[in-house]
Amino acid sequence: MSSTDSFWWYITLEGGPGSEEVLASLAEMSGSIGSEEGSGENAVRIRSYFRSSQDLGYWVEKIGEALSPWPEIRIADMGKIENKQWHTDWKEAFPPLPVGKRLVVLAPWHRGSEPEGCIPLYIYPGSAFGTGYHESTQIVLTLLERICSPGAEAADIGTGSGILSIAAVKLGAARVLARDLDPAVLSEVRHNLEINDIPDGTVELEEGNLLDGMDRKVDILTANIIIEPLLDMLPSVPGILRKGGKALFSGLLVRERDRFCAVLEQHGLRLTDELAVNDWWGAVAELK
């Protein structure tokens, strides 16, 4: 947790026995910058901390969106905690994370400790989803590494921290459009582009809802969000992809796979690759 924050918000999630992994994933998806776990006789609780740069209602709304597929999990408590200079402990919670064959996600304070031959993705754990430590982000990064080719043009929908845009450029993409509905996210993306030395003009930032109003075609489309927005955007995907283009979807639960694939087929797309990590699932699709 950043020592520049005078306080942090906390939200405590509660689930049944065995739900530790799900609770931690939901907190990270919602933008948590750290969590601590506690267990009772019949329940598991995780207290997650959030930046004070947004008000508490903002984070409650983010958590509420992530909780929609999990009716058995509830918000048990919330409040404010003063900064007690836990800066060092927070930094230790984000060690370098290898993803796929060549990628490694690192917080900027680990710069210089990259494994030899890797492609580093420097991401500051802040207010936007996509630090790389959540399974759904690891899934889409792994899939992106498999299909990204030099000179490709890409669109990153719901960019969050910008990690997928940064990865696309470092894997050879010539140009990326990074879109997000939340304008506050875009300043976070700019910071992460800078610390990754992404050339000016390579990644274009745009405020927008899913594919609404998007008038360009791309070789690669990435979207790491939850199932309902993904289903909403599927009818527009064929009009965005160039011939031979690929769409990468993540943020889905394994139990949502069949539902998603059925809608995918209805809109002229077919599955070409997929990956599951724990409860999370992602896929690559192309035009039939």
Contacts in CASP RR format, 6 or more apart in sequence:
PFRMAT RR
TARGET T0000
AUTHOR 0000-0000-0000
METHOD contacts of the structure
MODEL  1
MSSTDSFWWYITLEGGPGSEEVLASLAEMSGSIGSEEGSGENAVRIRSYF
RSSQDLGYWVEKIGEALSPWPEIRIADMGKIENKQWHTDWKEAFPPLPVG
KRLVVLAPWHRGSEPEGCIPLYIYPGSAFGTGYHESTQIVLTLLERICSP
GAEAADIGTGSGILSIAAVKLGAARVLARDLDPAVLSEVRHNLEINDIPD
GTVELEEGNLLDGMDRKVDILTANIIIEPLLDMLPSVPGILRKGGKALFS
GLLVRERDRFCAVLEQHGLRLTDELAVNDWWGAVAELK
1 8 0 8 1.000
1 33 0 8 1.000
1 34 0 8 1.000
1 49 0 8 1.000
1 83 0 8 1.000
1 86 0 8 1.000
1 87 0 8 1.000
1 90 0 8 1.000
2 33 0 8 1.000
2 51 0 8 1.000
2 87 0 8 1.000
2 90 0 8 1.000
2 126 0 8 1.000
3 83 0 8 1.000
3 85 0 8 1.000
3 87 0 8 1.000
5 51 0 8 1.000
5 52 0 8 1.000
5 53 0 8 1.000
5 83 0 8 1.000
6 52 0 8 1.000
6 82 0 8 1.000
6 83 0 8 1.000
7 52 0 8 1.000
7 80 0 8 1.000
7 81 0 8 1.000
7 82 0 8 1.000
7 83 0 8 1.000
8 33 0 8 1.000
8 49 0 8 1.000
8 50 0 8 1.000
8 51 0 8 1.000
8 52 0 8 1.000
8 80 0 8 1.000
8 81 0 8 1.000
8 83 0 8 1.000
9 49 0 8 1.000
9 50 0 8 1.000
9 51 0 8 1.000
9 52 0 8 1.000
9 56 0 8 1.000
9 59 0 8 1.000
9 78 0 8 1.000
9 79 0 8 1.000
9 80 0 8 1.000
9 81 0 8 1.000
10 47 0 8 1.000
10 48 0 8 1.000
10 49 0 8 1.000
10 50 0 8 1.000
10 77 0 8 1.000
10 78 0 8 1.000
10 79 0 8 1.000
10 80 0 8 1.000
10 81 0 8 1.000
11 27 0 8 1.000
11 47 0 8 1.000
11 48 0 8 1.000
11 50 0 8 1.000
11 59 0 8 1.000
11 60 0 8 1.000
11 63 0 8 1.000
11 75 0 8 1.000
11 77 0 8 1.000
11 78 0 8 1.000
11 79 0 8 1.000
12 45 0 8 1.000
12 46 0 8 1.000
12 47 0 8 1.000
12 48 0 8 1.000
12 75 0 8 1.000
12 76 0 8 1.000
12 77 0 8 1.000
12 78 0 8 1.000
13 23 0 8 1.000
13 26 0 8 1.000
13 27 0 8 1.000
13 45 0 8 1.000
13 46 0 8 1.000
13 48 0 8 1.000
13 63 0 8 1.000
13 67 0 8 1.000
13 73 0 8 1.000
13 74 0 8 1.000
13 75 0 8 1.000
13 76 0 8 1.000
14 23 0 8 1.000
14 43 0 8 1.000
14 44 0 8 1.000
14 45 0 8 1.000
14 73 0 8 1.000
14 74 0 8 1.000
14 75 0 8 1.000
14 76 0 8 1.000
15 23 0 8 1.000
15 43 0 8 1.000
15 44 0 8 1.000
15 45 0 8 1.000
15 72 0 8 1.000
15 73 0 8 1.000
15 74 0 8 1.000
16 42 0 8 1.000
16 43 0 8 1.000
16 44 0 8 1.000
16 72 0 8 1.000
17 39 0 8 1.000
17 42 0 8 1.000
17 43 0 8 1.000
17 44 0 8 1.000
18 44 0 8 1.000
19 44 0 8 1.000
19 72 0 8 1.000
19 73 0 8 1.000
20 37 0 8 1.000
20 39 0 8 1.000
20 44 0 8 1.000
20 46 0 8 1.000
21 278 0 8 1.000
21 279 0 8 1.000
22 70 0 8 1.000
22 73 0 8 1.000
22 279 0 8 1.000
23 37 0 8 1.000
23 44 0 8 1.000
23 45 0 8 1.000
23 46 0 8 1.000
23 73 0 8 1.000
24 35 0 8 1.000
24 37 0 8 1.000
24 46 0 8 1.000
25 134 0 8 1.000
25 135 0 8 1.000
25 136 0 8 1.000
25 278 0 8 1.000
25 279 0 8 1.000
25 280 0 8 1.000
26 63 0 8 1.000
26 66 0 8 1.000
26 67 0 8 1.000
26 70 0 8 1.000
26 73 0 8 1.000
27 34 0 8 1.000
27 35 0 8 1.000
27 46 0 8 1.000
27 48 0 8 1.000
27 63 0 8 1.000
28 35 0 8 1.000
28 129 0 8 1.000
28 131 0 8 1.000
28 133 0 8 1.000
28 134 0 8 1.000
29 66 0 8 1.000
29 129 0 8 1.000
29 134 0 8 1.000
29 136 0 8 1.000
29 251 0 8 1.000
30 48 0 8 1.000
30 50 0 8 1.000
30 59 0 8 1.000
30 62 0 8 1.000
30 63 0 8 1.000
30 64 0 8 1.000
30 65 0 8 1.000
30 66 0 8 1.000
30 129 0 8 1.000
31 50 0 8 1.000
31 59 0 8 1.000
31 62 0 8 1.000
31 126 0 8 1.000
31 127 0 8 1.000
31 128 0 8 1.000
31 129 0 8 1.000
32 48 0 8 1.000
32 49 0 8 1.000
32 50 0 8 1.000
33 49 0 8 1.000
33 50 0 8 1.000
33 51 0 8 1.000
33 90 0 8 1.000
33 125 0 8 1.000
33 126 0 8 1.000
34 48 0 8 1.000
34 49 0 8 1.000
34 90 0 8 1.000
34 93 0 8 1.000
34 125 0 8 1.000
35 46 0 8 1.000
35 47 0 8 1.000
35 48 0 8 1.000
35 49 0 8 1.000
36 46 0 8 1.000
36 47 0 8 1.000
37 44 0 8 1.000
37 45 0 8 1.000
37 46 0 8 1.000
38 44 0 8 1.000
38 45 0 8 1.000
38 46 0 8 1.000
38 47 0 8 1.000
39 45 0 8 1.000
45 76 0 8 1.000
47 77 0 8 1.000
49 81 0 8 1.000
50 56 0 8 1.000
50 59 0 8 1.000
50 127 0 8 1.000
51 126 0 8 1.000
51 127 0 8 1.000
52 80 0 8 1.000
53 127 0 8 1.000
54 127 0 8 1.000
54 184 0 8 1.000
56 78 0 8 1.000
56 79 0 8 1.000
56 80 0 8 1.000
60 75 0 8 1.000
60 78 0 8 1.000
63 75 0 8 1.000
64 75 0 8 1.000
65 226 0 8 1.000
66 226 0 8 1.000
67 73 0 8 1.000
67 74 0 8 1.000
67 75 0 8 1.000
68 226 0 8 1.000
68 228 0 8 1.000
69 226 0 8 1.000
69 227 0 8 1.000
69 253 0 8 1.000
69 256 0 8 1.000
91 107 0 8 1.000
91 109 0 8 1.000
94 107 0 8 1.000
94 110 0 8 1.000
94 125 0 8 1.000
94 131 0 8 1.000
94 133 0 8 1.000
95 110 0 8 1.000
96 104 0 8 1.000
96 105 0 8 1.000
96 106 0 8 1.000
96 110 0 8 1.000
96 113 0 8 1.000
96 114 0 8 1.000
96 115 0 8 1.000
97 104 0 8 1.000
97 105 0 8 1.000
97 106 0 8 1.000
97 132 0 8 1.000
97 133 0 8 1.000
97 138 0 8 1.000
98 104 0 8 1.000
98 115 0 8 1.000
98 118 0 8 1.000
99 105 0 8 1.000
99 132 0 8 1.000
99 138 0 8 1.000
99 141 0 8 1.000
99 142 0 8 1.000
99 145 0 8 1.000
100 138 0 8 1.000
100 141 0 8 1.000
100 142 0 8 1.000
100 145 0 8 1.000
101 145 0 8 1.000
102 117 0 8 1.000
102 118 0 8 1.000
102 119 0 8 1.000
102 145 0 8 1.000
103 118 0 8 1.000
103 119 0 8 1.000
103 121 0 8 1.000
103 141 0 8 1.000
103 142 0 8 1.000
103 145 0 8 1.000
103 167 0 8 1.000
104 114 0 8 1.000
104 115 0 8 1.000
104 118 0 8 1.000
104 119 0 8 1.000
104 120 0 8 1.000
104 121 0 8 1.000
105 121 0 8 1.000
105 123 0 8 1.000
105 131 0 8 1.000
105 132 0 8 1.000
105 133 0 8 1.000
105 141 0 8 1.000
105 163 0 8 1.000
106 113 0 8 1.000
106 114 0 8 1.000
106 120 0 8 1.000
106 121 0 8 1.000
106 122 0 8 1.000
106 123 0 8 1.000
107 122 0 8 1.000
107 123 0 8 1.000
107 124 0 8 1.000
107 125 0 8 1.000
108 122 0 8 1.000
108 123 0 8 1.000
108 124 0 8 1.000
108 195 0 8 1.000
111 120 0 8 1.000
111 122 0 8 1.000
114 120 0 8 1.000
119 167 0 8 1.000
119 170 0 8 1.000
119 171 0 8 1.000
120 170 0 8 1.000
120 196 0 8 1.000
121 132 0 8 1.000
121 141 0 8 1.000
121 163 0 8 1.000
121 166 0 8 1.000
121 167 0 8 1.000
121 170 0 8 1.000
121 196 0 8 1.000
122 192 0 8 1.000
122 195 0 8 1.000
122 196 0 8 1.000
123 130 0 8 1.000
123 131 0 8 1.000
123 132 0 8 1.000
123 161 0 8 1.000
123 162 0 8 1.000
123 163 0 8 1.000
123 166 0 8 1.000
123 192 0 8 1.000
124 161 0 8 1.000
124 188 0 8 1.000
124 191 0 8 1.000
124 192 0 8 1.000
124 195 0 8 1.000
125 131 0 8 1.000
126 161 0 8 1.000
126 188 0 8 1.000
127 184 0 8 1.000
127 185 0 8 1.000
127 188 0 8 1.000
128 160 0 8 1.000
128 161 0 8 1.000
128 162 0 8 1.000
128 185 0 8 1.000
128 188 0 8 1.000
128 189 0 8 1.000
129 137 0 8 1.000
129 160 0 8 1.000
129 161 0 8 1.000
129 224 0 8 1.000
130 137 0 8 1.000
130 160 0 8 1.000
130 161 0 8 1.000
130 162 0 8 1.000
130 163 0 8 1.000
130 224 0 8 1.000
131 137 0 8 1.000
131 161 0 8 1.000
131 163 0 8 1.000
132 138 0 8 1.000
132 141 0 8 1.000
132 161 0 8 1.000
132 163 0 8 1.000
134 280 0 8 1.000
135 277 0 8 1.000
135 278 0 8 1.000
135 279 0 8 1.000
135 280 0 8 1.000
136 224 0 8 1.000
136 250 0 8 1.000
136 251 0 8 1.000
136 252 0 8 1.000
136 280 0 8 1.000
136 282 0 8 1.000
137 163 0 8 1.000
137 164 0 8 1.000
137 224 0 8 1.000
137 250 0 8 1.000
138 277 0 8 1.000
139 250 0 8 1.000
139 251 0 8 1.000
139 275 0 8 1.000
139 276 0 8 1.000
139 277 0 8 1.000
139 280 0 8 1.000
139 281 0 8 1.000
139 282 0 8 1.000
140 164 0 8 1.000
140 222 0 8 1.000
140 224 0 8 1.000
140 248 0 8 1.000
140 249 0 8 1.000
140 250 0 8 1.000
140 251 0 8 1.000
140 282 0 8 1.000
141 163 0 8 1.000
141 164 0 8 1.000
141 167 0 8 1.000
142 275 0 8 1.000
143 248 0 8 1.000
143 250 0 8 1.000
143 273 0 8 1.000
143 275 0 8 1.000
143 282 0 8 1.000
143 283 0 8 1.000
143 284 0 8 1.000
144 164 0 8 1.000
144 167 0 8 1.000
144 168 0 8 1.000
144 171 0 8 1.000
144 220 0 8 1.000
144 222 0 8 1.000
144 248 0 8 1.000
145 167 0 8 1.000
145 171 0 8 1.000
146 273 0 8 1.000
146 284 0 8 1.000
147 220 0 8 1.000
147 246 0 8 1.000
147 248 0 8 1.000
147 273 0 8 1.000
147 284 0 8 1.000
148 154 0 8 1.000
148 167 0 8 1.000
148 168 0 8 1.000
148 171 0 8 1.000
148 172 0 8 1.000
148 173 0 8 1.000
148 220 0 8 1.000
149 172 0 8 1.000
149 219 0 8 1.000
150 172 0 8 1.000
150 174 0 8 1.000
151 172 0 8 1.000
151 173 0 8 1.000
151 174 0 8 1.000
152 168 0 8 1.000
152 172 0 8 1.000
152 173 0 8 1.000
152 174 0 8 1.000
152 218 0 8 1.000
152 219 0 8 1.000
152 220 0 8 1.000
153 173 0 8 1.000
153 174 0 8 1.000
153 175 0 8 1.000
153 176 0 8 1.000
153 216 0 8 1.000
153 218 0 8 1.000
153 219 0 8 1.000
153 220 0 8 1.000
154 165 0 8 1.000
154 168 0 8 1.000
154 173 0 8 1.000
154 175 0 8 1.000
154 176 0 8 1.000
154 177 0 8 1.000
154 218 0 8 1.000
154 219 0 8 1.000
154 220 0 8 1.000
154 221 0 8 1.000
154 222 0 8 1.000
155 176 0 8 1.000
155 177 0 8 1.000
155 178 0 8 1.000
155 179 0 8 1.000
155 214 0 8 1.000
155 216 0 8 1.000
155 218 0 8 1.000
155 220 0 8 1.000
155 221 0 8 1.000
155 222 0 8 1.000
155 240 0 8 1.000
156 162 0 8 1.000
156 164 0 8 1.000
156 165 0 8 1.000
156 168 0 8 1.000
156 176 0 8 1.000
156 177 0 8 1.000
156 178 0 8 1.000
156 179 0 8 1.000
156 222 0 8 1.000
156 223 0 8 1.000
157 179 0 8 1.000
157 210 0 8 1.000
157 211 0 8 1.000
157 221 0 8 1.000
157 222 0 8 1.000
157 223 0 8 1.000
157 225 0 8 1.000
157 233 0 8 1.000
158 178 0 8 1.000
158 179 0 8 1.000
158 180 0 8 1.000
158 181 0 8 1.000
158 185 0 8 1.000
158 210 0 8 1.000
158 223 0 8 1.000
158 224 0 8 1.000
158 225 0 8 1.000
159 165 0 8 1.000
159 178 0 8 1.000
159 179 0 8 1.000
159 180 0 8 1.000
159 185 0 8 1.000
159 186 0 8 1.000
159 189 0 8 1.000
159 205 0 8 1.000
160 180 0 8 1.000
160 182 0 8 1.000
160 185 0 8 1.000
160 188 0 8 1.000
160 189 0 8 1.000
161 185 0 8 1.000
161 188 0 8 1.000
161 189 0 8 1.000
161 192 0 8 1.000
162 178 0 8 1.000
162 188 0 8 1.000
162 189 0 8 1.000
162 192 0 8 1.000
162 193 0 8 1.000
162 203 0 8 1.000
163 192 0 8 1.000
164 222 0 8 1.000
164 224 0 8 1.000
165 176 0 8 1.000
165 178 0 8 1.000
165 189 0 8 1.000
165 193 0 8 1.000
165 203 0 8 1.000
166 192 0 8 1.000
166 193 0 8 1.000
166 196 0 8 1.000
166 198 0 8 1.000
166 203 0 8 1.000
168 176 0 8 1.000
168 220 0 8 1.000
168 222 0 8 1.000
169 176 0 8 1.000
169 198 0 8 1.000
169 202 0 8 1.000
169 203 0 8 1.000
170 196 0 8 1.000
173 220 0 8 1.000
174 202 0 8 1.000
175 201 0 8 1.000
175 202 0 8 1.000
175 203 0 8 1.000
175 204 0 8 1.000
176 202 0 8 1.000
176 203 0 8 1.000
176 204 0 8 1.000
177 203 0 8 1.000
177 204 0 8 1.000
177 206 0 8 1.000
177 214 0 8 1.000
177 216 0 8 1.000
177 218 0 8 1.000
178 186 0 8 1.000
178 189 0 8 1.000
178 203 0 8 1.000
178 204 0 8 1.000
178 205 0 8 1.000
178 206 0 8 1.000
179 206 0 8 1.000
179 207 0 8 1.000
179 208 0 8 1.000
179 210 0 8 1.000
179 214 0 8 1.000
180 186 0 8 1.000
180 189 0 8 1.000
180 207 0 8 1.000
180 208 0 8 1.000
181 207 0 8 1.000
181 208 0 8 1.000
181 209 0 8 1.000
181 210 0 8 1.000
183 207 0 8 1.000
186 205 0 8 1.000
186 207 0 8 1.000
189 203 0 8 1.000
189 205 0 8 1.000
190 205 0 8 1.000
193 203 0 8 1.000
210 223 0 8 1.000
210 229 0 8 1.000
210 232 0 8 1.000
210 233 0 8 1.000
210 236 0 8 1.000
211 233 0 8 1.000
211 236 0 8 1.000
211 237 0 8 1.000
211 240 0 8 1.000
214 236 0 8 1.000
214 240 0 8 1.000
216 240 0 8 1.000
217 239 0 8 1.000
217 240 0 8 1.000
217 241 0 8 1.000
217 242 0 8 1.000
218 240 0 8 1.000
218 241 0 8 1.000
218 242 0 8 1.000
218 245 0 8 1.000
219 241 0 8 1.000
219 242 0 8 1.000
219 244 0 8 1.000
219 245 0 8 1.000
219 246 0 8 1.000
220 245 0 8 1.000
220 246 0 8 1.000
220 247 0 8 1.000
220 248 0 8 1.000
221 237 0 8 1.000
221 240 0 8 1.000
221 241 0 8 1.000
221 245 0 8 1.000
221 246 0 8 1.000
221 247 0 8 1.000
221 248 0 8 1.000
222 247 0 8 1.000
222 248 0 8 1.000
222 250 0 8 1.000
223 229 0 8 1.000
223 230 0 8 1.000
223 233 0 8 1.000
223 247 0 8 1.000
223 248 0 8 1.000
223 249 0 8 1.000
223 250 0 8 1.000
224 249 0 8 1.000
224 250 0 8 1.000
224 251 0 8 1.000
225 251 0 8 1.000
226 251 0 8 1.000
226 252 0 8 1.000
227 251 0 8 1.000
227 252 0 8 1.000
227 253 0 8 1.000
227 256 0 8 1.000
227 259 0 8 1.000
227 260 0 8 1.000
230 249 0 8 1.000
230 251 0 8 1.000
230 252 0 8 1.000
230 260 0 8 1.000
231 260 0 8 1.000
231 263 0 8 1.000
234 263 0 8 1.000
234 264 0 8 1.000
234 267 0 8 1.000
234 269 0 8 1.000
235 267 0 8 1.000
237 247 0 8 1.000
237 267 0 8 1.000
237 269 0 8 1.000
237 285 0 8 1.000
238 267 0 8 1.000
238 268 0 8 1.000
238 269 0 8 1.000
238 287 0 8 1.000
240 247 0 8 1.000
241 247 0 8 1.000
241 286 0 8 1.000
241 287 0 8 1.000
243 287 0 8 1.000
244 286 0 8 1.000
244 287 0 8 1.000
245 286 0 8 1.000
245 287 0 8 1.000
246 272 0 8 1.000
246 284 0 8 1.000
246 285 0 8 1.000
246 286 0 8 1.000
247 269 0 8 1.000
247 284 0 8 1.000
247 285 0 8 1.000
247 286 0 8 1.000
248 282 0 8 1.000
248 283 0 8 1.000
248 284 0 8 1.000
249 260 0 8 1.000
249 282 0 8 1.000
249 283 0 8 1.000
249 284 0 8 1.000
249 285 0 8 1.000
250 280 0 8 1.000
250 281 0 8 1.000
250 282 0 8 1.000
250 283 0 8 1.000
251 280 0 8 1.000
251 281 0 8 1.000
251 282 0 8 1.000
252 260 0 8 1.000
252 280 0 8 1.000
252 281 0 8 1.000
252 282 0 8 1.000
252 283 0 8 1.000
253 279 0 8 1.000
253 280 0 8 1.000
253 281 0 8 1.000
254 276 0 8 1.000
254 279 0 8 1.000
254 280 0 8 1.000
254 281 0 8 1.000
255 279 0 8 1.000
256 281 0 8 1.000
257 274 0 8 1.000
257 281 0 8 1.000
257 283 0 8 1.000
260 283 0 8 1.000
261 271 0 8 1.000
261 283 0 8 1.000
264 270 0 8 1.000
264 271 0 8 1.000
264 283 0 8 1.000
264 285 0 8 1.000
268 287 0 8 1.000
268 288 0 8 1.000
269 285 0 8 1.000
269 286 0 8 1.000
269 287 0 8 1.000
269 288 0 8 1.000
270 285 0 8 1.000
270 286 0 8 1.000
270 287 0 8 1.000
270 288 0 8 1.000
271 283 0 8 1.000
271 284 0 8 1.000
271 285 0 8 1.000
272 284 0 8 1.000
272 285 0 8 1.000
272 286 0 8 1.000
273 283 0 8 1.000
273 284 0 8 1.000
274 281 0 8 1.000
274 282 0 8 1.000
274 283 0 8 1.000
274 284 0 8 1.000
275 281 0 8 1.000
275 282 0 8 1.000
275 283 0 8 1.000
276 282 0 8 1.000
END
